[in-house]
Amino acid sequence: MINFIFRRFIAKWISLIKFTNIFFNDQHKLSFSSPLPMVGAFVTGLCLSLLFAACSSTPTVNAPNPSATSVSNSASNNKATVVRFGYQKSTILLRTKGVLEKRLAPEGVTVQWTEFQAGPQLLEAMNVGSIDIGPVGESPPIFAQAAGASLTYVVGTAATPASSAILVPQNSQIQKVTDLKGKRVAFQKGSSAHLLLVQALEKAGLKYTDIEPKYLAPADARAAFVKGSVDAWVIWDPFYAAAQEATKARVLIDGTGINKQGGYYLMTRKFVTENPQTVKTILEEIQNLEEWSKQNREEVAKTLAPVLGIDLETMKKATNRRTFGLVPVDDNLINLQQGVADTYYKLKLIPKEVNVKDAVLTKEEYAAFSPKT
């Protein structure tokens, strides 16, 4: 019997030495939180202690099932003390104003910020556990779900159709959307720009296969657009406004009358379920900032212009065509989002059908933390 137990613990010891304290760092490379020899010494001592305990004559007493109180206390103990917030240039105002830090500090919670070029990159980081929350357009969650990511819709943002557009060079021969047939069009794959292009082509009677897509992040797309490596560029503010000013790009069409859906704030399901009060606080501050921005557009522009390195008049243009506000995740919003998912699947741009409701909470869960909208 002792030999059997000993062999079991030796096998466990070997497996733990191989894999204990190994994790992925911010660069997604393997790291070790302590030297392997130390790990081996620790595990060896642990195994010997357990072996001696197993050989003793003291009977094991089974612990009772945890009560509701102990489960509640456990959830409380898991409360995050740091909120890792992902953001894009289009949503940098939240970081710039510092409202979350001020509101969360009395609760012992700090905020860490990470910037991303676009929504797909932000959700990739969320899926691997690098961030807890972030705002994106309507398309990134669909591609993320199709790739197997476990994410949760927390609240919607108001549709801002005039804030995205298809741009062409000022002297381009392209005068209407149908002229895009056979042309090279740059955009971030899986972004709101992707959906705008799909919708604009459909409205013009073209198929997605009629154009030559060039999947480029905003910075790379702008470089390609300036060099003439692409014929058109689909982009959102503030990149859109900056390109208008710097490159004198011409607007072929914007999202007005085409795109009727806004974006979302998403979180990991773990963060939402373990930190409902923190989520409530965060959403309240976001809503307050949205309402303030709606009434103080010039102040918004003055705040963001130096931060983004954009001249004030251009920043005013971007701010004035934006719609501020939050939208609850209700049946109407879910149905709209499901339509986006179905569109991408029909075009074979995602590998499988996506059920948006798989990433949605119950009405009761939303009611517990959603601000009045």
Number of C-alpha atoms within 10 A of each C-alpha: 7 11 8 8 14 18 12 13 19 16 10 14 22 13 11 15 18 12 12 16 14 13 13 13 11 11 7 11 8 10 13 13 10 11 9 16 10 11 18 17 13 13 20 19 12 13 18 15 11 14 17 12 12 15 12 8 7 8 7 8 6 6 6 6 7 9 9 9 9 11 11 12 11 12 13 12 10 13 16 15 15 13 21 19 20 27 23 17 16 20 16 16 20 15 17 11 14 11 16 20 17 14 17 19 12 9 12 11 17 17 16 13 13 15 15 15 15 23 27 24 19 24 31 17 20 24 20 12 13 19 22 23 25 26 26 27 22 27 25 25 30 27 24 22 23 18 15 11 18 18 22 24 25 27 22 24 23 18 21 19 21 20 24 27 25 25 25 27 21 14 10 11 10 19 14 10 18 17 13 19 17 13 15 15 25 30 25 24 21 24 25 27 24 21 22 25 27 17 19 23 20 14 13 12 11 18 15 16 11 13 17 16 21 18 15 17 18 20 12 14 23 23 13 18 22 16 9 12 15 21 21 28 30 28 29 25 21 23 19 23 24 21 19 18 13 11 14 15 23 19 19 18 20 21 22 14 9 16 19 13 19 23 24 25 18 23 24 22 18 13 19 23 14 17 18 17 15 21 20 18 18 22 21 18 18 18 21 15 17 20 14 15 20 16 11 12 18 18 13 19 23 15 16 24 17 12 12 15 10 19 15 16 15 19 25 20 17 23 25 15 14 19 18 19 20 25 20 21 20 14 11 10 16 18 13 16 22 17 13 18 25 19 17 22 18 12 13 11 14 20 13 16 17 23 16 21 15 12 19 18 17 10 11 8 14 20 13 12 20 22 20 11 9
